Amino acid sequence: MNKAWEYIKANINYKKLKVLGAGGCKVCANCGILDNVPCRFPERAVSSVEAHAIDVAHLTETHGLKYINGEDTVTYVGLFLLK
């Protein structure tokens, strides 16, 4: 996802960018929330798609993508939301 993020920053004109990924944010080794301080890098923070109440299975289905790719598989979905 980092390569895509860098491409967007360098090549696409936008005012705001929100990045959603699979699972929790992994920007910091030690999240500020654990130290009761605000996010140290809010411009780089990545929260999960599901944390924003987005039904990933429905989203992928309505866009012609497979969410279930066979037995014993895992599908990761991320989004770049631009304004």
Distance bins in CASP14 RR format, pairs under 12 A and 6 or more apart:
PFRMAT RR
TARGET T0000
AUTHOR 0000-0000-0000
RMODE 2
METHOD distances of the structure
MODEL  1
1 7 0 0 0 0 0 1 0 0 0 0 0
1 8 0 0 0 0 0 1 0 0 0 0 0
1 19 1 0 0 1 0 0 0 0 0 0 0
1 20 0 0 0 0 1 0 0 0 0 0 0
1 21 1 0 0 1 0 0 0 0 0 0 0
1 22 0 0 0 0 1 0 0 0 0 0 0
1 23 0 0 0 0 0 1 0 0 0 0 0
1 25 0 0 0 0 0 1 0 0 0 0 0
1 26 0 0 0 0 0 1 0 0 0 0 0
1 27 0 0 0 0 0 1 0 0 0 0 0
1 44 0 0 0 0 0 1 0 0 0 0 0
1 46 1 0 0 1 0 0 0 0 0 0 0
1 49 0 0 0 0 0 1 0 0 0 0 0
1 76 0 0 0 0 1 0 0 0 0 0 0
1 77 0 0 0 0 0 1 0 0 0 0 0
1 78 1 0 0 1 0 0 0 0 0 0 0
1 79 0 0 0 0 0 1 0 0 0 0 0
1 80 0 0 0 0 1 0 0 0 0 0 0
2 8 0 0 0 0 0 1 0 0 0 0 0
2 9 0 0 0 0 0 1 0 0 0 0 0
2 19 0 0 0 0 1 0 0 0 0 0 0
2 21 0 0 0 0 0 1 0 0 0 0 0
2 26 0 0 0 0 0 1 0 0 0 0 0
2 27 0 0 0 0 0 1 0 0 0 0 0
2 44 0 0 0 0 1 0 0 0 0 0 0
2 46 0 0 0 0 1 0 0 0 0 0 0
2 80 0 0 0 0 0 1 0 0 0 0 0
3 9 0 0 0 0 0 1 0 0 0 0 0
3 10 0 0 0 0 0 1 0 0 0 0 0
3 11 0 0 0 0 0 1 0 0 0 0 0
3 80 0 0 0 0 0 1 0 0 0 0 0
4 10 0 0 0 0 0 1 0 0 0 0 0
4 11 0 0 0 0 0 1 0 0 0 0 0
4 12 0 0 0 0 0 1 0 0 0 0 0
4 17 0 0 0 0 0 1 0 0 0 0 0
4 19 0 0 0 0 1 0 0 0 0 0 0
4 21 0 0 0 0 0 1 0 0 0 0 0
4 46 0 0 0 0 0 1 0 0 0 0 0
4 78 0 0 0 0 1 0 0 0 0 0 0
4 79 0 0 0 0 0 1 0 0 0 0 0
4 80 1 0 0 1 0 0 0 0 0 0 0
4 82 0 0 0 0 0 1 0 0 0 0 0
5 11 0 0 0 0 0 1 0 0 0 0 0
5 12 0 0 0 0 0 1 0 0 0 0 0
5 14 0 0 0 0 0 1 0 0 0 0 0
5 17 0 0 0 0 1 0 0 0 0 0 0
5 18 0 0 0 0 0 1 0 0 0 0 0
5 19 1 0 0 1 0 0 0 0 0 0 0
5 20 0 0 0 0 0 1 0 0 0 0 0
5 21 0 0 0 0 0 1 0 0 0 0 0
5 27 0 0 0 0 0 1 0 0 0 0 0
5 43 0 0 0 0 0 1 0 0 0 0 0
5 44 0 0 0 0 1 0 0 0 0 0 0
5 45 0 0 0 0 0 1 0 0 0 0 0
5 46 0 0 0 0 1 0 0 0 0 0 0
5 78 0 0 0 0 0 1 0 0 0 0 0
5 79 0 0 0 0 0 1 0 0 0 0 0
5 80 1 0 0 1 0 0 0 0 0 0 0
5 82 0 0 0 0 0 1 0 0 0 0 0
6 12 0 0 0 0 0 1 0 0 0 0 0
6 17 0 0 0 0 0 1 0 0 0 0 0
6 19 0 0 0 0 0 1 0 0 0 0 0
6 44 0 0 0 0 0 1 0 0 0 0 0
6 80 0 0 0 0 0 1 0 0 0 0 0
7 17 0 0 0 0 0 1 0 0 0 0 0
7 80 0 0 0 0 1 0 0 0 0 0 0
8 14 1 0 0 1 0 0 0 0 0 0 0
8 16 0 0 0 0 0 1 0 0 0 0 0
8 17 1 0 0 1 0 0 0 0 0 0 0
8 18 0 0 0 0 0 1 0 0 0 0 0
8 19 0 0 0 0 1 0 0 0 0 0 0
8 79 0 0 0 0 0 1 0 0 0 0 0
8 80 1 0 1 0 0 0 0 0 0 0 0
8 81 0 0 0 0 0 1 0 0 0 0 0
8 82 1 0 0 1 0 0 0 0 0 0 0
9 17 1 0 0 1 0 0 0 0 0 0 0
9 19 0 0 0 0 0 1 0 0 0 0 0
9 43 0 0 0 0 0 1 0 0 0 0 0
9 44 0 0 0 0 0 1 0 0 0 0 0
9 80 0 0 0 0 0 1 0 0 0 0 0
9 82 0 0 0 0 0 1 0 0 0 0 0
11 82 0 0 0 0 0 1 0 0 0 0 0
12 80 0 0 0 0 1 0 0 0 0 0 0
12 82 1 0 0 1 0 0 0 0 0 0 0
12 83 0 0 0 0 0 1 0 0 0 0 0
13 82 0 0 0 0 1 0 0 0 0 0 0
13 83 0 0 0 0 0 1 0 0 0 0 0
14 80 0 0 0 0 1 0 0 0 0 0 0
14 81 0 0 0 0 1 0 0 0 0 0 0
14 82 1 0 1 0 0 0 0 0 0 0 0
14 83 1 0 0 1 0 0 0 0 0 0 0
15 81 0 0 0 0 0 1 0 0 0 0 0
15 82 0 0 0 0 1 0 0 0 0 0 0
15 83 1 0 1 0 0 0 0 0 0 0 0
16 43 0 0 0 0 0 1 0 0 0 0 0
16 80 0 0 0 0 0 1 0 0 0 0 0
16 81 0 0 0 0 1 0 0 0 0 0 0
16 82 1 0 0 1 0 0 0 0 0 0 0
16 83 1 0 1 0 0 0 0 0 0 0 0
17 42 0 0 0 0 0 1 0 0 0 0 0
17 43 0 0 0 0 1 0 0 0 0 0 0
17 44 0 0 0 0 0 1 0 0 0 0 0
17 45 0 0 0 0 0 1 0 0 0 0 0
17 46 0 0 0 0 0 1 0 0 0 0 0
17 79 0 0 0 0 0 1 0 0 0 0 0
17 80 1 0 0 1 0 0 0 0 0 0 0
17 81 1 0 0 1 0 0 0 0 0 0 0
17 82 1 0 1 0 0 0 0 0 0 0 0
17 83 1 0 0 1 0 0 0 0 0 0 0
18 42 0 0 0 0 0 1 0 0 0 0 0
18 43 0 0 0 0 0 1 0 0 0 0 0
18 44 0 0 0 0 0 1 0 0 0 0 0
18 45 0 0 0 0 1 0 0 0 0 0 0
18 46 0 0 0 0 1 0 0 0 0 0 0
18 47 0 0 0 0 1 0 0 0 0 0 0
18 49 0 0 0 0 0 1 0 0 0 0 0
18 51 0 0 0 0 0 1 0 0 0 0 0
18 52 0 0 0 0 1 0 0 0 0 0 0
18 54 0 0 0 0 0 1 0 0 0 0 0
18 78 0 0 0 0 0 1 0 0 0 0 0
18 79 0 0 0 0 1 0 0 0 0 0 0
18 80 1 0 0 1 0 0 0 0 0 0 0
18 81 1 0 1 0 0 0 0 0 0 0 0
18 82 0 0 0 0 1 0 0 0 0 0 0
18 83 0 0 0 0 1 0 0 0 0 0 0
19 25 0 0 0 0 1 0 0 0 0 0 0
19 26 0 0 0 0 0 1 0 0 0 0 0
19 27 0 0 0 0 0 1 0 0 0 0 0
19 41 0 0 0 0 0 1 0 0 0 0 0
19 42 0 0 0 0 0 1 0 0 0 0 0
19 43 0 0 0 0 1 0 0 0 0 0 0
19 44 0 0 0 0 1 0 0 0 0 0 0
19 45 1 0 0 1 0 0 0 0 0 0 0
19 46 1 0 1 0 0 0 0 0 0 0 0
19 47 0 0 0 0 1 0 0 0 0 0 0
19 48 0 0 0 0 0 1 0 0 0 0 0
19 49 0 0 0 0 0 1 0 0 0 0 0
19 52 0 0 0 0 0 1 0 0 0 0 0
19 78 1 0 0 1 0 0 0 0 0 0 0
19 79 1 0 0 1 0 0 0 0 0 0 0
19 80 1 0 1 0 0 0 0 0 0 0 0
19 81 1 0 0 1 0 0 0 0 0 0 0
19 82 0 0 0 0 1 0 0 0 0 0 0
20 45 0 0 0 0 0 1 0 0 0 0 0
20 46 1 0 0 1 0 0 0 0 0 0 0
20 47 1 0 0 1 0 0 0 0 0 0 0
20 48 1 0 0 1 0 0 0 0 0 0 0
20 49 1 0 1 0 0 0 0 0 0 0 0
20 50 0 0 0 0 1 0 0 0 0 0 0
20 51 1 0 0 1 0 0 0 0 0 0 0
20 52 1 0 0 1 0 0 0 0 0 0 0
20 53 0 0 0 0 0 1 0 0 0 0 0
20 54 1 0 0 1 0 0 0 0 0 0 0
20 56 0 0 0 0 1 0 0 0 0 0 0
20 59 0 0 0 0 0 1 0 0 0 0 0
20 76 0 0 0 0 0 1 0 0 0 0 0
20 77 0 0 0 0 1 0 0 0 0 0 0
20 78 1 0 1 0 0 0 0 0 0 0 0
20 79 1 0 1 0 0 0 0 0 0 0 0
20 80 1 0 0 1 0 0 0 0 0 0 0
20 81 1 0 0 1 0 0 0 0 0 0 0
20 82 0 0 0 0 0 1 0 0 0 0 0
21 27 0 0 0 0 0 1 0 0 0 0 0
21 45 0 0 0 0 0 1 0 0 0 0 0
21 46 1 0 1 0 0 0 0 0 0 0 0
21 47 1 0 0 1 0 0 0 0 0 0 0
21 48 1 0 1 0 0 0 0 0 0 0 0
21 49 1 0 1 0 0 0 0 0 0 0 0
21 50 0 0 0 0 1 0 0 0 0 0 0
21 51 0 0 0 0 1 0 0 0 0 0 0
21 52 0 0 0 0 1 0 0 0 0 0 0
21 54 0 0 0 0 0 1 0 0 0 0 0
21 56 0 0 0 0 0 1 0 0 0 0 0
21 76 1 0 0 1 0 0 0 0 0 0 0
21 77 1 0 0 1 0 0 0 0 0 0 0
21 78 1 0 1 0 0 0 0 0 0 0 0
21 79 1 0 0 1 0 0 0 0 0 0 0
21 80 0 0 0 0 1 0 0 0 0 0 0
21 81 0 0 0 0 0 1 0 0 0 0 0
22 46 0 0 0 0 1 0 0 0 0 0 0
22 47 0 0 0 0 0 1 0 0 0 0 0
22 48 1 0 0 1 0 0 0 0 0 0 0
22 49 1 0 0 1 0 0 0 0 0 0 0
22 50 0 0 0 0 1 0 0 0 0 0 0
22 51 0 0 0 0 0 1 0 0 0 0 0
22 54 0 0 0 0 0 1 0 0 0 0 0
22 56 0 0 0 0 1 0 0 0 0 0 0
22 67 0 0 0 0 0 1 0 0 0 0 0
22 74 0 0 0 0 1 0 0 0 0 0 0
22 75 0 0 0 0 1 0 0 0 0 0 0
22 76 1 1 0 0 0 0 0 0 0 0 0
22 77 1 0 0 1 0 0 0 0 0 0 0
22 78 1 0 0 1 0 0 0 0 0 0 0
22 79 0 0 0 0 0 1 0 0 0 0 0
23 46 0 0 0 0 1 0 0 0 0 0 0
23 47 0 0 0 0 1 0 0 0 0 0 0
23 48 1 0 1 0 0 0 0 0 0 0 0
23 49 0 0 0 0 1 0 0 0 0 0 0
23 50 1 0 0 1 0 0 0 0 0 0 0
23 51 0 0 0 0 1 0 0 0 0 0 0
23 52 0 0 0 0 0 1 0 0 0 0 0
23 56 0 0 0 0 0 1 0 0 0 0 0
23 74 0 0 0 0 0 1 0 0 0 0 0
23 76 0 0 0 0 1 0 0 0 0 0 0
23 77 0 0 0 0 0 1 0 0 0 0 0
23 78 0 0 0 0 1 0 0 0 0 0 0
24 31 0 0 0 0 1 0 0 0 0 0 0
24 33 0 0 0 0 0 1 0 0 0 0 0
24 45 0 0 0 0 1 0 0 0 0 0 0
24 46 1 0 0 1 0 0 0 0 0 0 0
24 47 1 0 0 1 0 0 0 0 0 0 0
24 48 1 0 1 0 0 0 0 0 0 0 0
24 49 0 0 0 0 0 1 0 0 0 0 0
24 50 0 0 0 0 1 0 0 0 0 0 0
24 51 1 0 0 1 0 0 0 0 0 0 0
24 76 0 0 0 0 0 1 0 0 0 0 0
24 78 0 0 0 0 0 1 0 0 0 0 0
25 31 1 0 0 1 0 0 0 0 0 0 0
25 32 0 0 0 0 0 1 0 0 0 0 0
25 33 0 0 0 0 1 0 0 0 0 0 0
25 34 0 0 0 0 0 1 0 0 0 0 0
25 39 0 0 0 0 1 0 0 0 0 0 0
25 40 0 0 0 0 0 1 0 0 0 0 0
25 41 0 0 0 0 1 0 0 0 0 0 0
25 42 0 0 0 0 0 1 0 0 0 0 0
25 44 0 0 0 0 1 0 0 0 0 0 0
25 45 1 0 1 0 0 0 0 0 0 0 0
25 46 1 0 1 0 0 0 0 0 0 0 0
25 47 1 0 0 1 0 0 0 0 0 0 0
25 48 0 0 0 0 1 0 0 0 0 0 0
25 51 0 0 0 0 1 0 0 0 0 0 0
26 41 0 0 0 0 0 1 0 0 0 0 0
26 44 0 0 0 0 0 1 0 0 0 0 0
26 45 0 0 0 0 1 0 0 0 0 0 0
26 46 1 0 0 1 0 0 0 0 0 0 0
26 47 0 0 0 0 0 1 0 0 0 0 0
26 48 0 0 0 0 0 1 0 0 0 0 0
27 39 0 0 0 0 1 0 0 0 0 0 0
27 40 0 0 0 0 1 0 0 0 0 0 0
27 41 1 0 1 0 0 0 0 0 0 0 0
27 42 0 0 0 0 1 0 0 0 0 0 0
27 43 0 0 0 0 1 0 0 0 0 0 0
27 44 1 0 1 0 0 0 0 0 0 0 0
27 45 1 0 1 0 0 0 0 0 0 0 0
27 46 1 0 0 1 0 0 0 0 0 0 0
27 47 0 0 0 0 0 1 0 0 0 0 0
28 34 0 0 0 0 1 0 0 0 0 0 0
28 35 0 0 0 0 0 1 0 0 0 0 0
28 37 0 0 0 0 0 1 0 0 0 0 0
28 38 0 0 0 0 0 1 0 0 0 0 0
28 39 0 0 0 0 1 0 0 0 0 0 0
28 40 1 0 1 0 0 0 0 0 0 0 0
28 41 1 0 0 1 0 0 0 0 0 0 0
28 42 0 0 0 0 0 1 0 0 0 0 0
28 44 0 0 0 0 1 0 0 0 0 0 0
28 45 0 0 0 0 1 0 0 0 0 0 0
28 46 0 0 0 0 0 1 0 0 0 0 0
29 35 0 0 0 0 0 1 0 0 0 0 0
29 40 0 0 0 0 0 1 0 0 0 0 0
29 41 0 0 0 0 0 1 0 0 0 0 0
30 37 0 0 0 0 0 1 0 0 0 0 0
30 39 0 0 0 0 0 1 0 0 0 0 0
30 40 0 0 0 0 1 0 0 0 0 0 0
30 41 0 0 0 0 0 1 0 0 0 0 0
31 37 0 0 0 0 1 0 0 0 0 0 0
31 38 0 0 0 0 0 1 0 0 0 0 0
31 39 1 0 0 1 0 0 0 0 0 0 0
31 40 0 0 0 0 1 0 0 0 0 0 0
31 41 0 0 0 0 0 1 0 0 0 0 0
31 45 0 0 0 0 1 0 0 0 0 0 0
31 46 0 0 0 0 0 1 0 0 0 0 0
31 47 0 0 0 0 0 1 0 0 0 0 0
32 38 1 0 0 1 0 0 0 0 0 0 0
32 39 1 0 0 1 0 0 0 0 0 0 0
32 40 1 0 1 0 0 0 0 0 0 0 0
32 41 0 0 0 0 1 0 0 0 0 0 0
32 42 0 0 0 0 0 1 0 0 0 0 0
32 45 0 0 0 0 0 1 0 0 0 0 0
33 39 1 0 0 1 0 0 0 0 0 0 0
33 40 0 0 0 0 0 1 0 0 0 0 0
33 45 0 0 0 0 0 1 0 0 0 0 0
33 47 0 0 0 0 0 1 0 0 0 0 0
34 40 0 0 0 0 0 1 0 0 0 0 0
38 45 0 0 0 0 0 1 0 0 0 0 0
39 45 1 0 1 0 0 0 0 0 0 0 0
39 46 0 0 0 0 0 1 0 0 0 0 0
39 47 0 0 0 0 0 1 0 0 0 0 0
45 51 0 0 0 0 0 1 0 0 0 0 0
46 52 0 0 0 0 0 1 0 0 0 0 0
46 78 0 0 0 0 1 0 0 0 0 0 0
46 79 0 0 0 0 0 1 0 0 0 0 0
46 80 0 0 0 0 0 1 0 0 0 0 0
46 81 0 0 0 0 0 1 0 0 0 0 0
47 53 0 0 0 0 0 1 0 0 0 0 0
47 54 0 0 0 0 0 1 0 0 0 0 0
47 78 0 0 0 0 0 1 0 0 0 0 0
47 79 0 0 0 0 0 1 0 0 0 0 0
47 81 0 0 0 0 0 1 0 0 0 0 0
48 54 0 0 0 0 1 0 0 0 0 0 0
48 56 0 0 0 0 1 0 0 0 0 0 0
48 76 0 0 0 0 0 1 0 0 0 0 0
48 77 0 0 0 0 1 0 0 0 0 0 0
48 78 0 0 0 0 1 0 0 0 0 0 0
48 79 0 0 0 0 0 1 0 0 0 0 0
49 55 0 0 0 0 1 0 0 0 0 0 0
49 56 1 0 1 0 0 0 0 0 0 0 0
49 57 0 0 0 0 0 1 0 0 0 0 0
49 58 0 0 0 0 0 1 0 0 0 0 0
49 59 1 0 0 1 0 0 0 0 0 0 0
49 60 0 0 0 0 0 1 0 0 0 0 0
49 67 0 0 0 0 0 1 0 0 0 0 0
49 75 0 0 0 0 0 1 0 0 0 0 0
49 76 0 0 0 0 1 0 0 0 0 0 0
49 77 1 0 1 0 0 0 0 0 0 0 0
49 78 1 0 1 0 0 0 0 0 0 0 0
49 79 1 0 1 0 0 0 0 0 0 0 0
49 80 0 0 0 0 0 1 0 0 0 0 0
49 81 0 0 0 0 0 1 0 0 0 0 0
50 56 1 0 0 1 0 0 0 0 0 0 0
50 57 0 0 0 0 0 1 0 0 0 0 0
50 58 0 0 0 0 0 1 0 0 0 0 0
50 59 0 0 0 0 0 1 0 0 0 0 0
50 76 0 0 0 0 0 1 0 0 0 0 0
50 77 0 0 0 0 1 0 0 0 0 0 0
50 78 0 0 0 0 0 1 0 0 0 0 0
50 79 0 0 0 0 0 1 0 0 0 0 0
51 78 0 0 0 0 0 1 0 0 0 0 0
51 79 0 0 0 0 0 1 0 0 0 0 0
52 59 0 0 0 0 0 1 0 0 0 0 0
52 77 0 0 0 0 0 1 0 0 0 0 0
52 78 0 0 0 0 0 1 0 0 0 0 0
52 79 0 0 0 0 1 0 0 0 0 0 0
52 81 0 0 0 0 1 0 0 0 0 0 0
53 59 0 0 0 0 0 1 0 0 0 0 0
54 60 0 0 0 0 0 1 0 0 0 0 0
54 62 0 0 0 0 0 1 0 0 0 0 0
54 77 0 0 0 0 1 0 0 0 0 0 0
54 78 0 0 0 0 1 0 0 0 0 0 0
54 79 1 0 0 1 0 0 0 0 0 0 0
54 81 0 0 0 0 0 1 0 0 0 0 0
55 61 0 0 0 0 1 0 0 0 0 0 0
55 62 0 0 0 0 1 0 0 0 0 0 0
55 67 0 0 0 0 1 0 0 0 0 0 0
55 77 0 0 0 0 0 1 0 0 0 0 0
56 62 0 0 0 0 0 1 0 0 0 0 0
56 63 0 0 0 0 0 1 0 0 0 0 0
56 65 0 0 0 0 1 0 0 0 0 0 0
56 66 0 0 0 0 0 1 0 0 0 0 0
56 67 1 0 0 1 0 0 0 0 0 0 0
56 68 0 0 0 0 0 1 0 0 0 0 0
56 74 0 0 0 0 0 1 0 0 0 0 0
56 75 0 0 0 0 1 0 0 0 0 0 0
56 76 0 0 0 0 1 0 0 0 0 0 0
56 77 1 0 1 0 0 0 0 0 0 0 0
56 78 0 0 0 0 1 0 0 0 0 0 0
56 79 0 0 0 0 1 0 0 0 0 0 0
57 63 0 0 0 0 0 1 0 0 0 0 0
57 64 0 0 0 0 0 1 0 0 0 0 0
57 65 0 0 0 0 0 1 0 0 0 0 0
57 66 0 0 0 0 0 1 0 0 0 0 0
57 67 1 0 1 0 0 0 0 0 0 0 0
57 68 1 0 0 1 0 0 0 0 0 0 0
57 75 0 0 0 0 1 0 0 0 0 0 0
57 77 0 0 0 0 1 0 0 0 0 0 0
58 64 0 0 0 0 0 1 0 0 0 0 0
58 65 0 0 0 0 0 1 0 0 0 0 0
58 67 0 0 0 0 1 0 0 0 0 0 0
58 77 0 0 0 0 0 1 0 0 0 0 0
59 65 0 0 0 0 1 0 0 0 0 0 0
59 67 0 0 0 0 1 0 0 0 0 0 0
59 75 0 0 0 0 0 1 0 0 0 0 0
59 77 1 0 0 1 0 0 0 0 0 0 0
59 78 0 0 0 0 1 0 0 0 0 0 0
59 79 0 0 0 0 1 0 0 0 0 0 0
60 66 1 0 0 1 0 0 0 0 0 0 0
60 67 1 0 1 0 0 0 0 0 0 0 0
60 68 0 0 0 0 1 0 0 0 0 0 0
60 69 0 0 0 0 0 1 0 0 0 0 0
60 75 1 0 0 1 0 0 0 0 0 0 0
60 76 0 0 0 0 0 1 0 0 0 0 0
60 77 1 0 0 1 0 0 0 0 0 0 0
60 78 0 0 0 0 0 1 0 0 0 0 0
60 79 0 0 0 0 0 1 0 0 0 0 0
61 67 1 0 0 1 0 0 0 0 0 0 0
61 68 0 0 0 0 1 0 0 0 0 0 0
61 75 0 0 0 0 0 1 0 0 0 0 0
61 77 0 0 0 0 0 1 0 0 0 0 0
63 77 0 0 0 0 0 1 0 0 0 0 0
63 79 0 0 0 0 0 1 0 0 0 0 0
65 75 0 0 0 0 1 0 0 0 0 0 0
65 76 0 0 0 0 0 1 0 0 0 0 0
65 77 0 0 0 0 1 0 0 0 0 0 0
65 78 0 0 0 0 0 1 0 0 0 0 0
66 73 0 0 0 0 1 0 0 0 0 0 0
66 75 1 0 0 1 0 0 0 0 0 0 0
66 77 0 0 0 0 0 1 0 0 0 0 0
67 73 0 0 0 0 1 0 0 0 0 0 0
67 74 0 0 0 0 0 1 0 0 0 0 0
67 75 1 0 1 0 0 0 0 0 0 0 0
67 76 0 0 0 0 0 1 0 0 0 0 0
67 77 1 0 0 1 0 0 0 0 0 0 0
68 74 0 0 0 0 0 1 0 0 0 0 0
68 75 1 0 0 1 0 0 0 0 0 0 0
69 75 1 0 1 0 0 0 0 0 0 0 0
69 76 0 0 0 0 0 1 0 0 0 0 0
69 77 0 0 0 0 0 1 0 0 0 0 0
END
